[in-house]
Amino acid sequence: MTSQRRRVLIPGPKDGPGQRPAEGSGPASPGALETCDCPELDPADWDGIESDWSDITFVATTVNAVAGVPVGFESARQALFDRAAALGATVPESPMLLIGEGRFRRPLLLEVEDVPDGARDVVRPGGVAYTRLVHAPWGELARAAKQLRAEAEQRYGRQPANLYAWYLTCRMCSRERNFETLLVAHYPA
């Protein structure tokens, strides 16, 4: 099930965290808002929804983690976009960027389309995914993931094969949007 994704307007500079905006790059007027690229999902389309993943494709890599905390996330993310371009794949607008579980290495998946068959680093997970749209401020994500795992197990009668998180906010909008995150319980076919 797909949904219309919208951009969220937030106040502040666009030039990056901790940087001063370039001259002329600020709002056109003092009350004007700038945009951030974070997707906003409609809860009716994503929260408590089962999705068919038979046609979903991802480019995959792994990211190192220290005690479960990803290290080098941004460079791994950029490498996925570069790999997708090298494959000639299309990256949809606001693609899913899912990070999986792991204490020392965590899978990182970027949603793509039109990937040639047999391409390396491509995952076609199939099956179904059960999703929950949650607010997970610092320290709450593990609790939310545990709740999703229990809910999915009750619903499907078995543990999900994988749990993924899609962080829907950036440094600029996380607090305003209360660290909105999509959690995904995946059941392969």
RAFEN-V974037 format. One record per run of one state. SS is the DSSP state (H for helix, E for strand, L for the rest). FROM is the first residue (numbers start at 1). TO is the last residue. If there is no record, write none. Layout:
ss=SS from=FROM to=TO
ss=SS from=FROM to=TO
This chain:
ss=L from=1 to=5
ss=E from=6 to=10
ss=L from=11 to=33
ss=E from=34 to=40
ss=L from=41 to=42
ss=H from=43 to=46
ss=L from=47 to=48
ss=E from=49 to=52
ss=L from=53 to=56
ss=E from=57 to=66
ss=L from=67 to=68
ss=E from=69 to=71
ss=L from=72 to=72
ss=H from=73 to=87
ss=L from=88 to=89
ss=E from=90 to=90
ss=L from=91 to=96
ss=E from=97 to=100
ss=L from=101 to=104
ss=E from=105 to=113
ss=L from=114 to=121
ss=E from=122 to=123
ss=L from=124 to=127
ss=E from=128 to=135
ss=L from=136 to=140
ss=H from=141 to=156
ss=L from=157 to=161
ss=E from=162 to=167
ss=L from=168 to=179
ss=E from=180 to=187
ss=L from=188 to=189
